[in-house]
Amino acid sequence: MVADRDRAHDQGTMTQSEEQLRRRLDEAEAEIGRLRRREQHFVAAQRISHVGSYDFEIASNTNDWSDQLYLIYGHEPGAFMATYERFLSMVHPDDREKILSVHQKALAEVSAYEMEERILWPDGQVRTLASWGEVVPDAEGRPARMVGICWDITEQKATAEALQRSSQRFQQLIQSAPDVVLVLDDEGNVLQANERLTSVLGWSPTALVGRPVTEVLPGGLVDGRTTALRHDGSDVPVDISTSRIAAEEGEVVAAFLRDVTDRQQAEALALQVHDAEVRRRHALEINDNVVQGLASIVYLLDLGRHHAAHAAAQHTLQAARSMMSDLLLEAGQAGELRPGELVRGQGHVGVLVERPPEPTAPRPGALRVLLADDADDIRLLLRLNLKTEVGFDVVGEAVDGAQAVELAEQLQPDAVVLDLSMPVMDGLQAIPELLRVCPGVRIVVLSGFDESRMKDAALQRGAHAYLEKGQAISALVTELARLFPDHGLRREAAPEDPESDGGLAFDNDMVVHELRTPLTVITGMLSTLRDRMDVLPSATTSELVQAGLRNARQMSDLLDVVSDARHASHGQLPVMPEPTDVGALVRSTVSDLCASHTWPPVEVDASEGLVAEVDPVRVRQVIANLLGNAVRYGTRAWVAVRPAGASLEITVADDGPGVPPGREAELFGKFSRLGRPGPGMGLGLYISRELARAHGGELTLRRDGRTTFVLTLPLRQEAAVGPR
């Protein structure tokens, strides 16, 4: 039994030992798994970072290379036994001695090392590597192993060399440039200057480095014409252009200064020649347009042909006024003249002789008028004419603006007839002063400048009316009668001008602006074709011609709009109705417009077969106007055609912001945009409504959740249509 117990005990002990051994084996396998995963992570990290590693055992001359290191040297992993001799055989012959020296030094000092070497791939390709390593000692401190990492820097090396070459070329360009070149940091300090600085500004390039650029450019670094300072303090006119350039130390500013002393002298000489030519041309124009006209007036008066002399005088006056406007434009006075710019050095010398009038007692209730004009003849003629008119008294005359203010304060006239161009103080300066010293006075400007140039300026300063010199005296009487309706002044009714615009009052600035853009494009196209026809590709030439044609058509369309608006204001818009399939017309119109423009989606609901007697050209014009507005202000548009009893309706809708409440009445007005920016002259809806009415129909605005315009047209024309 004892033996049985011993056997059982031994078996239990063995079972316990087996379990312990099994647990240790499981733990070892788990540790091996963890090590394998770490090794996989290490290999993946090397592959991703393109970094290889090595562990060289010096005593056995065996080298443990990572897979990535084999690839860096141009071989498959494990392709050879990586001994030290095999390693040296792959190093570029010119670098082997350097590598041996680095390794020997590290072994002697048992220290870390880093190096850069070129290697040869099997295909002969040269690659550049960077390495870092260290010598690991044994227990006695003697070198035992060399471990390290290595990575390929071929591309980085090539990039650095390219930057170096670029920097060298940049330096060569700076030094060979014909202009002064300054390289500045963001604070405006000079980092570098070329030798041209010495010959132009007298500075040594090295002397200016580190100093602010304002020492040579007091006005700062601004592109364009400015003045530079020489080292001796004298001025030099220069043209400056700047640009930002990427450099090794970051982005810098390169400034190029060109001495324009000679150019300025040449420009001044050219300007003198030009001025002489302009004066000669002006003298010839004065002879042709004024002197000859005045001679004709004298001859007509000698013959007693007073009506013809008056007509010739009006023609000569208009020619002189046009010349004056042209001269102001050439002098750079494209807009209105400002107060003080009309002061002249000497007044006009009179040639008419009149015996001074006998003093007369003031007439009760007469309108008391002060005349202010430096021209003696003008004052005389105004006085003579106003005295023949019932209800006027000329209470004083002034020869300049300052005297006019003084007399107005003394005499307190009802009205002042005021010239603009006078000595001492011009009319624009005098207007607010007259209103200050004589409250309630009415000022009528009578000037040689045409209305388009000076009327707005005079009215803004406080004048109540503006007349051009040369108009009939009755025009002055009419204005005074308008300003003083309670005085019972005689007022002649002006005959209606058959050529008037019927209240259209064209906005000339707007018309000129709209025509200038396509005209500028056409001019640019033609200039390019003229100057570069022999070097432009045929495709480019064709594109320029097409662009010119498009802009020419745009100008033609603008002129058609102006013409239509003028006819519409007289009720003379021509329409030529004919039986037309309106649905097909609408579909083709929308299709053509969408094909020639980049527009948002346009949905069309127009069944064919709805025939009406309309002018297809004019209806297409209305649809184009309405649809153009819809896509300009909305993101989608809808067009529909539906019968409506004895009429049909064409609706054009959009999802835009719509017409502001309370402004519907302005919508169809002339030159109306409701304050919205954009192309066009604001005549589209005005003309469209008039075209609808010329057909016997109407154009209205409907609010139905969208902005909807409704064009109503009769199916049949019961009476003749056309000019209304």
C-alpha positions in Angstrom: 0.0 0.0 0.0 2.9 2.2 0.8 4.2 1.6 -2.7 0.8 2.5 -4.1 0.8 5.7 -2.2 4.3 6.6 -3.5 3.2 5.9 -7.0 0.2 8.1 -6.7 2.2 10.8 -5.2 4.8 10.6 -8.0 2.1 10.7 -10.6 0.5 13.8 -9.0 3.8 15.5 -8.9 4.4 14.8 -12.5 1.0 16.0 -13.5 1.6 19.3 -11.6 5.0 19.7 -13.4 3.4 19.1 -16.8 0.8 21.8 -16.1 3.5 24.2 -15.1 5.5 23.4 -18.2 2.5 23.8 -20.4 1.8 27.2 -18.9 5.4 28.3 -19.5 5.2 27.1 -23.1 1.9 29.0 -23.6 3.5 32.2 -22.2 6.6 31.7 -24.4 4.4 31.3 -27.5 2.5 34.5 -26.6 5.8 36.4 -26.1 7.0 35.1 -29.5 3.8 36.3 -31.0 4.2 39.8 -29.5 7.8 39.9 -30.7 6.7 38.9 -34.2 4.1 41.6 -34.2 6.6 44.2 -33.1 9.0 43.0 -35.8 6.2 43.4 -38.4 5.4 46.9 -37.1 9.1 47.7 -37.2 9.4 46.4 -40.8 6.2 48.4 -41.8 7.6 51.5 -40.2 10.8 51.2 -42.1 9.0 50.6 -45.4 6.7 53.6 -44.9 9.5 56.0 -43.8 12.0 54.5 -46.4 14.6 54.1 -43.6 16.7 50.9 -43.4 18.7 49.6 -40.4 21.8 47.4 -39.9 23.5 45.6 -37.0 27.2 44.7 -37.9 29.0 42.2 -35.6 32.7 43.2 -35.9 34.3 39.9 -34.7 32.3 37.6 -37.1 32.1 40.2 -39.9 28.4 39.5 -40.2 25.9 42.2 -40.9 22.1 41.9 -40.2 20.4 44.2 -42.7 16.7 45.0 -42.6 14.6 44.3 -45.7 14.2 48.0 -46.4 18.0 48.5 -46.4 18.4 45.9 -49.1 15.8 47.8 -51.2 17.6 51.1 -50.6 20.8 49.5 -52.0 18.8 48.3 -55.1 18.5 44.6 -54.2 15.8 42.2 -53.1 15.7 41.5 -49.3 18.2 38.8 -48.4 19.8 38.7 -51.9 23.4 38.4 -50.4 25.4 38.0 -47.3 25.9 41.6 -46.1 29.6 41.5 -45.1 31.6 44.7 -44.6 33.5 44.0 -47.9 30.2 43.6 -49.8 29.0 46.9 -48.4 32.2 48.7 -49.5 31.9 47.2 -53.0 28.5 49.0 -53.4 29.9 52.4 -52.3 30.9 54.8 -55.1 34.7 54.4 -55.7 35.2 58.1 -55.1 33.5 57.9 -51.6 35.1 54.7 -50.2 38.1 56.3 -48.6 35.9 58.9 -46.9 33.6 56.1 -45.5 36.5 54.0 -44.2 37.9 57.1 -42.5 34.5 57.9 -40.8 34.2 54.2 -39.6 37.8 54.0 -38.3 37.4 57.2 -36.4 34.2 56.0 -34.7 35.8 52.6 -33.9 38.8 54.3 -32.4 36.7 56.6 -30.2 33.8 54.1 -29.7 31.5 56.9 -30.6 28.5 57.8 -32.8 29.0 58.8 -36.4 27.0 60.2 -39.4 27.9 60.4 -43.1 26.7 60.9 -46.6 27.8 58.5 -49.3 27.0 57.7 -52.9 26.3 54.1 -53.9 25.9 52.3 -57.2 22.8 50.3 -58.0 23.1 47.1 -60.1 21.8 49.0 -63.1 24.6 51.6 -62.7 22.3 54.3 -61.3 24.0 56.5 -58.7 22.0 57.2 -55.5 22.9 59.4 -52.5 22.4 58.1 -48.9 22.5 59.6 -45.5 23.5 57.4 -42.5 23.6 57.6 -38.8 25.2 55.0 -36.5 27.1 54.3 -33.3 29.7 51.8 -32.1 28.5 49.5 -29.3 31.2 48.3 -26.9 31.5 44.9 -25.1 31.8 44.5 -21.4 35.5 45.5 -21.5 34.7 48.7 -23.5 36.1 47.4 -26.8 34.1 47.9 -30.0 31.8 44.9 -30.5 29.1 46.0 -32.9 28.1 48.9 -35.3 24.4 49.7 -35.5 22.7 52.4 -37.4 20.0 53.6 -39.9 20.2 54.7 -43.5 17.9 56.6 -45.9 17.9 57.7 -49.5 18.3 61.5 -50.0 18.9 61.5 -53.8 15.8 63.6 -54.6 16.3 66.0 -51.7 19.9 66.5 -52.9 18.9 67.2 -56.5 16.3 69.7 -55.2 18.9 71.5 -53.1 21.3 71.6 -56.0 18.6 73.0 -58.3 17.8 75.7 -55.7 21.5 76.6 -55.5 21.8 76.9 -59.2 18.6 79.0 -59.3 20.0 81.3 -56.6 23.3 81.7 -58.5 21.3 82.6 -61.7 19.3 85.0 -59.7 22.4 86.7 -58.4 23.8 86.9 -61.9 20.6 88.5 -63.2 20.7 91.0 -60.3 24.3 92.0 -61.1 23.8 92.2 -64.9 20.4 94.1 -64.7 20.5 97.6 -66.4 18.3 98.9 -63.5 19.0 99.4 -59.9 17.9 96.2 -58.1 17.1 96.2 -54.4 16.2 93.1 -52.4 14.2 93.9 -49.3 12.7 92.0 -46.3 9.1 92.5 -45.2 10.1 95.4 -42.9 11.5 97.3 -45.9 15.2 96.9 -45.0 17.7 96.3 -47.8 19.1 92.8 -47.9 21.1 93.2 -51.2 21.7 95.7 -54.0 23.5 95.4 -57.3 26.4 97.5 -58.6 24.1 99.7 -60.7 23.2 101.4 -57.4 26.6 103.2 -57.4 26.3 104.7 -60.9 22.6 105.8 -60.5 22.4 106.9 -56.9 26.0 107.1 -55.7 25.6 104.5 -53.0 27.9 101.5 -52.4 25.8 98.3 -52.4 27.3 97.2 -49.2 26.8 100.6 -47.5 23.0 100.3 -48.1 22.6 96.8 -46.8 20.7 96.7 -43.5 19.3 100.2 -43.9 15.7 101.1 -44.5 14.8 101.6 -48.2 13.4 105.1 -47.3 16.9 106.4 -47.2 16.9 106.2 -51.0 13.1 106.3 -51.5 11.6 108.9 -49.1 8.1 108.3 -50.4 8.3 104.6 -49.7 8.2 101.6 -52.0 5.3 102.2 -54.3 5.0 101.1 -58.0 5.1 104.0 -60.5 6.9 107.3 -61.0 8.6 108.8 -57.9 11.8 110.6 -56.7 14.8 108.8 -55.4 17.6 110.4 -53.3 21.3 110.2 -54.4 23.9 109.8 -51.7 24.7 113.5 -52.1 21.0 114.4 -51.4 20.1 115.4 -55.0 16.9 114.1 -56.6 16.6 111.5 -59.4 13.3 110.7 -61.1 12.8 106.9 -61.2 10.2 104.4 -62.2 9.6 101.6 -59.7 8.2 98.1 -60.2 8.2 95.5 -57.4 7.5 91.7 -57.2 7.7 89.1 -54.4 10.2 86.3 -55.0 10.8 83.1 -53.1 14.4 82.8 -51.8 16.3 80.5 -49.5 15.6 82.7 -46.5 11.9 82.9 -47.4 9.9 85.3 -49.5 11.5 88.7 -50.3 10.6 91.8 -52.2 12.6 92.7 -55.4 12.4 96.4 -56.4 13.6 97.6 -59.8 14.4 101.3 -60.1 15.0 102.8 -63.5 16.5 106.3 -63.9 14.0 108.2 -66.2 15.9 111.5 -66.3 16.6 111.3 -70.0 13.0 110.0 -70.6 11.5 113.0 -68.7 13.5 115.4 -70.8 12.4 113.7 -74.0 8.8 113.7 -72.8 9.0 117.4 -71.9 10.4 118.1 -75.4 7.7 116.0 -77.0 5.1 117.8 -75.0 6.4 121.2 -76.1 6.2 120.0 -79.8 2.7 118.7 -79.2 1.6 121.9 -77.5 2.9 123.9 -80.4 1.1 121.7 -82.9 -2.1 122.0 -80.8 -1.9 125.8 -80.7 -1.4 125.8 -84.4 -4.4 123.6 -84.9 -6.5 125.7 -82.6 -5.5 128.8 -84.5 -6.6 127.2 -87.7 -9.9 126.1 -86.1 -10.6 129.5 -84.8 -10.0 131.0 -88.2 -12.2 128.4 -89.9 -15.0 128.3 -87.4 -15.1 131.7 -85.7 -13.3 134.3 -87.8 -14.8 133.2 -91.0 -18.3 133.0 -89.3 -17.9 136.6 -87.9 -16.8 137.9 -91.3 -19.9 136.3 -92.8 -22.1 138.1 -90.2 -20.5 141.4 -91.0 -21.1 141.0 -94.7 -24.7 139.9 -94.2 -25.3 143.0 -92.0 -23.8 145.2 -94.6 -26.3 143.7 -97.1 -29.2 144.3 -94.7 -29.9 140.6 -94.4 -30.6 140.6 -90.7 -32.3 137.2 -90.4 -29.5 135.5 -92.2 -26.9 137.4 -90.0 -28.8 136.1 -86.9 -28.7 132.5 -88.2 -25.0 132.8 -89.0 -24.3 134.3 -85.5 -26.1 131.3 -83.9 -24.1 128.8 -86.0 -20.8 130.6 -85.2 -21.7 130.7 -81.5 -22.4 127.0 -81.4 -19.1 126.3 -83.3 -17.2 128.4 -80.7 -18.9 126.6 -77.8 -18.0 123.2 -79.3 -14.4 124.4 -79.7 -14.4 125.5 -76.0 -15.6 122.1 -74.9 -13.0 120.3 -77.0 -10.2 122.5 -75.6 -11.3 121.7 -72.1 -11.3 118.0 -72.8 -7.8 118.2 -74.3 -6.7 120.1 -71.2 -7.9 117.3 -69.0 -11.2 119.0 -67.9 -13.5 116.1 -68.8 -16.0 116.9 -66.1 -17.5 120.0 -64.5 -15.2 122.9 -63.6 -14.9 123.7 -59.9 -15.5 126.9 -58.1 -12.5 129.2 -58.5 -11.4 127.7 -61.8 -13.5 130.1 -63.8 -11.8 133.3 -62.5 -10.3 135.1 -65.4 -7.5 137.7 -65.4 -9.1 140.4 -67.4 -12.7 141.1 -68.3 -14.1 141.3 -71.8 -13.5 144.6 -73.5 -16.7 146.1 -74.9 -17.0 147.5 -78.4 -20.6 148.8 -78.4 -21.1 152.5 -77.6 -24.3 153.8 -75.9 -25.1 157.1 -74.4 -25.7 156.5 -70.6 -29.4 156.3 -70.0 -31.2 159.1 -68.1 -32.0 158.1 -64.6 -35.7 157.1 -64.2 -37.8 156.6 -61.2 -38.3 152.9 -60.2 -41.6 151.5 -61.5 -43.9 150.3 -58.7 -44.2 146.5 -58.7 -41.4 146.0 -61.3 -39.0 143.0 -60.9 -35.7 144.4 -59.7 -32.8 142.8 -61.6 -29.0 142.9 -60.9 -26.8 142.1 -63.9 -23.3 140.5 -63.3 -21.1 140.0 -66.3 -17.6 141.1 -67.1 -18.5 141.7 -70.7 -19.7 145.3 -71.2 -21.5 144.5 -74.4 -23.5 141.7 -72.8 -24.6 143.9 -69.9 -25.6 146.6 -72.3 -27.6 144.3 -74.6 -29.3 142.7 -71.6 -30.2 146.1 -70.1 -31.6 147.4 -73.4 -33.7 144.2 -73.9 -35.0 144.0 -70.4 -36.0 147.7 -70.4 -38.2 147.1 -73.4 -40.0 144.3 -71.5 -42.9 145.2 -69.2 -42.2 144.7 -65.5 -38.4 144.8 -65.3 -36.0 147.3 -63.7 -32.2 146.9 -63.9 -31.2 148.3 -60.6 -27.4 147.6 -60.9 -24.5 146.1 -62.9 -21.4 144.3 -61.7 -18.2 143.4 -63.6 -17.1 140.5 -61.4 -18.4 138.1 -58.8 -17.1 140.1 -55.8 -18.8 143.3 -57.0 -22.1 141.4 -57.6 -22.1 140.2 -53.9 -21.4 143.7 -52.7 -24.2 145.3 -54.8 -26.6 142.5 -53.9 -26.1 143.2 -50.3 -26.8 147.0 -50.9 -29.6 146.8 -53.4 -31.4 143.6 -52.3 -32.6 142.8 -55.8 -35.3 140.2 -56.6 -33.2 138.4 -59.3 -29.5 138.3 -60.4 -28.5 137.4 -63.9 -25.0 135.9 -63.4 -22.2 135.0 -65.6 -19.8 132.2 -64.5 -16.4 133.2 -65.9 -15.4 136.6 -64.4 -12.4 138.3 -62.7 -11.8 138.3 -59.0 -14.6 135.9 -58.1 -16.3 133.5 -60.6 -20.0 132.8 -60.7 -19.7 129.4 -58.9 -18.0 131.1 -56.0 -20.5 134.0 -56.0 -23.8 131.9 -55.9 -23.7 130.9 -52.2 -22.4 134.4 -51.2 -25.3 136.0 -53.1 -27.8 133.7 -51.3 -26.2 134.6 -48.0 -26.3 138.4 -48.3 -29.6 138.5 -50.1 -31.9 135.8 -48.8 -34.8 135.0 -51.2 -33.0 136.2 -54.3 -33.4 134.2 -57.5 -30.3 133.5 -59.5 -30.4 132.9 -63.3 -27.0 131.8 -64.7 -26.3 133.1 -68.2 -23.0 131.4 -69.3 -21.0 130.7 -72.4 -20.5 127.1 -71.3 -23.0 124.6 -72.6 -25.5 123.0 -70.2 -24.0 119.6 -70.3 -20.8 120.9 -68.7 -21.8 123.5 -66.1 -25.6 123.4 -65.5 -25.5 120.7 -62.7 -22.7 122.4 -60.9 -24.5 125.8 -60.9 -27.8 124.3 -59.7 -26.1 122.3 -57.0 -24.4 125.5 -55.7 -27.9 127.1 -55.4 -28.7 128.7 -58.8 -32.4 128.5 -59.8 -32.0 128.4 -63.6 -29.3 128.0 -66.3 -29.3 129.5 -69.8 -26.6 129.4 -72.5 -25.5 132.7 -73.9 -26.8 133.2 -77.5 -30.3 132.1 -76.7 -33.1 134.6 -77.5 -33.7 137.2 -74.8 -37.2 135.8 -74.6 -35.8 132.7 -73.0 -34.4 134.8 -70.1 -37.8 136.6 -69.8 -39.6 133.2 -69.8 -37.3 131.9 -67.0 -37.8 135.0 -64.9 -41.6 134.7 -65.4 -41.4 131.1 -64.2 -39.5 132.1 -61.1 -41.8 135.0 -60.3 -45.3 133.9 -61.3 -47.0 136.6 -59.2 -45.3 139.5 -60.9 -47.5 139.2 -64.1 -44.4 139.3 -66.3 -44.9 138.8 -70.0 -44.0 135.3 -70.9 -43.8 134.0 -74.4 -44.9 130.4 -75.0 -42.2 128.5 -76.7 -43.3 126.7 -79.8 -43.3 122.9 -79.6 -40.3 121.4 -81.2 -41.4 118.7 -83.7 -38.1 117.0 -83.2 -38.3 116.8 -79.4 -38.0 113.5 -77.6 -41.5 113.6 -76.3 -40.2 113.6 -72.7 -37.7 110.8 -73.3 -34.9 112.9 -72.0 -32.1 110.5 -73.0 -29.4 109.9 -70.4 -26.4 110.6 -72.6 -23.9 109.4 -70.0 -25.7 106.1 -69.9 -25.9 105.7 -73.7 -22.2 106.6 -74.0 -21.2 104.2 -71.2 -23.2 101.3 -72.7 -21.7 101.9 -76.2 -18.1 102.5 -74.9 -17.7 98.9 -73.7 -18.3 97.1 -77.0 -16.5 99.9 -78.9 -13.4 99.4 -76.7 -13.5 95.7 -77.3 -13.8 96.2 -81.0 -10.9 98.7 -81.0 -8.8 96.3 -79.0 -9.6 93.4 -81.4 -8.8 95.4 -84.5 -5.5 96.8 -83.0 -4.4 93.3 -82.1 -5.2 92.0 -85.6 -3.4 95.0 -87.1 -0.2 94.6 -85.0 0.0 90.8 -84.8 -1.8 89.4 -87.8 1.5 87.8 -89.1 2.2 85.9 -85.8 -1.3 85.0 -84.5 -2.5 81.4 -85.1 -5.5 81.2 -87.5 -7.8 80.0 -84.6 -6.9 83.1 -82.6 -7.5 85.4 -85.5 -10.9 83.8 -86.1 -11.7 84.2 -82.4 -10.8 87.9 -82.4 -12.9 88.5 -85.5 -15.9 86.7 -83.9 -15.5 88.8 -80.7 -15.4 91.9 -82.8 -18.6 90.9 -84.6 -20.3 90.1 -81.4 -19.5 93.5 -79.9 -20.5 95.2 -83.1 -23.9 93.5 -82.9 -24.1 94.6 -79.3 -23.6 98.2 -80.4 -26.2 97.7 -83.1 -28.7 96.3 -80.6 -28.1 99.3 -78.2 -28.7 101.7 -81.0 -31.9 99.8 -81.9 -33.0 100.2 -78.3 -32.4 103.9 -78.4 -34.3 104.2 -81.7 -37.2 102.1 -80.4 -37.5 104.2 -77.3 -37.6 107.4 -79.3 -40.3 106.0 -81.6 -42.2 104.7 -78.6 -42.2 108.1 -76.9 -44.0 109.5 -80.1 -46.3 106.4 -80.3 -44.7 105.4 -83.6 -43.4 101.9 -82.9 -43.8 100.0 -86.2 -45.3 96.5 -86.0 -46.2 94.2 -89.0 -48.6 91.5 -87.8 -49.0 88.2 -89.7 -50.6 84.8 -88.7 -48.1 83.2 -86.4 -47.9 80.0 -84.4 -47.1 81.7 -81.1 -46.3 78.4 -79.3 -43.7 77.5 -81.9 -42.4 81.1 -81.9 -41.9 81.0 -78.1 -40.2 77.7 -78.1 -37.7 78.7 -80.9 -37.0 82.0 -79.2 -36.2 80.4 -75.8 -34.1 77.7 -77.5 -32.1 80.3 -79.5 -31.5 82.5 -76.4 -30.4 79.5 -74.2 -28.0 78.3 -76.9 -26.3 81.7 -77.1 -26.1 82.4 -73.3 -25.1 80.6 -70.2 -28.4 80.7 -68.4 -30.0 78.9 -65.5 -32.8 76.4 -66.3 -35.7 77.7 -68.3 -38.9 75.6 -68.4 -41.2 76.1 -71.4 -44.9 75.2 -71.5 -46.1 76.2 -75.0 -48.2 74.0 -77.2 -48.0 74.5 -80.9 -51.1 75.3 -82.9 -52.1 78.6 -81.1 -52.1 81.0 -84.0 -52.5 84.8 -83.6 -51.9 87.8 -85.8 -48.7 89.3 -84.3 -45.4 90.6 -85.5 -43.1 87.6 -84.8 -40.0 89.8 -84.7 -41.4 92.2 -82.1 -42.9 89.4 -80.0 -39.5 87.7 -80.0 -38.0 91.0 -78.9 -40.4 91.3 -75.9 -39.7 87.7 -74.8 -36.0 88.3 -75.0 -36.3 91.4 -72.8 -38.5 89.6 -70.2 -36.5 86.4 -70.2 -33.2 88.4 -69.9 -34.5 90.1 -66.8 -35.8 86.8 -65.4 -32.4 85.0 -65.6 -30.5 88.1 -64.4 -32.4 88.3 -61.1 -33.5 84.7 -60.5 -32.1 81.2 -60.4 -34.9 79.6 -62.5 -37.3 80.9 -65.1 -40.6 79.7 -66.6 -42.2 80.6 -69.9 -45.8 79.6 -70.8 -48.4 80.3 -73.6 -52.1 79.9 -72.9 -55.3 81.1 -74.6 -57.4 83.7 -72.8 -60.7 84.1 -74.6 -60.2 86.3 -77.6 -56.6 86.8 -76.6 -53.6 84.8 -75.6 -51.2 85.2 -72.7 -47.4 84.8 -72.7 -46.1 84.6 -69.2 -42.4 84.9 -68.1 -41.8 84.2 -64.4 -38.7 83.8 -62.2 -37.9 83.0 -58.6 -35.9 86.2 -58.0 -36.5 88.8 -55.2 -39.3 90.5 -57.1 -40.3 94.1 -57.4 -40.2 96.1 -54.1 -43.7 96.8 -52.8 -45.0 100.2 -53.8 -42.6 100.6 -56.7 -44.7 98.9 -59.4 -45.5 102.2 -61.0 -41.8 102.8 -61.7 -41.3 99.4 -63.3 -42.3 100.4 -66.9 -40.7 103.8 -66.8 -38.0 105.1 -69.0 -34.4 104.4 -67.7 -35.9 102.5 -64.8 -33.8 99.9 -63.0 -35.3 100.3 -59.5 -31.8 101.0 -58.2 -30.4 97.6 -59.3 -26.9 97.4 -60.8 -26.4 95.6 -64.0 -26.0 96.1 -67.8 -28.5 97.9 -70.0 -30.1 101.3 -70.0 -33.4 100.6 -68.3 -35.5 100.8 -71.5 -36.4 97.1 -72.0 -39.7 97.0 -70.1 -40.7 100.5 -71.3 -40.2 99.4 -75.0 -41.8 95.9 -74.3 -45.0 97.5 -72.9 -45.2 99.9 -75.9 -44.8 97.0 -78.3 -47.6 95.2 -76.5 -49.8 98.2 -76.8 -48.9 98.7 -80.5 -50.4 95.2 -81.0 -53.6 96.3 -79.2 -52.4 94.3 -76.1 -50.9 95.0 -72.7 -47.9 94.0 -70.5 -48.5 93.8 -66.8 -46.9 92.4 -63.6 -48.7 89.6 -61.7 -47.8 88.6 -58.1 -48.5 84.8 -57.8 -45.6 83.6 -55.5 -43.2 84.4 -58.4 -42.3 87.5 -60.3 -44.5 87.0 -63.4 -44.8 89.3 -66.4 -48.0 88.8 -68.5 -47.9 89.7 -72.2 -51.6 89.8 -73.5 -52.1 89.9 -77.3 -55.3 89.7 -79.3 -55.7 86.6 -81.5 -56.9 88.8 -84.3 -56.3 92.4 -85.2 -59.7 94.1 -85.7 -58.1 97.4 -86.8 -54.9 98.5 -88.3 -52.0 98.3 -85.9 -48.5 99.8 -85.9 -47.5 103.4 -85.1 -50.0 104.7 -82.5 
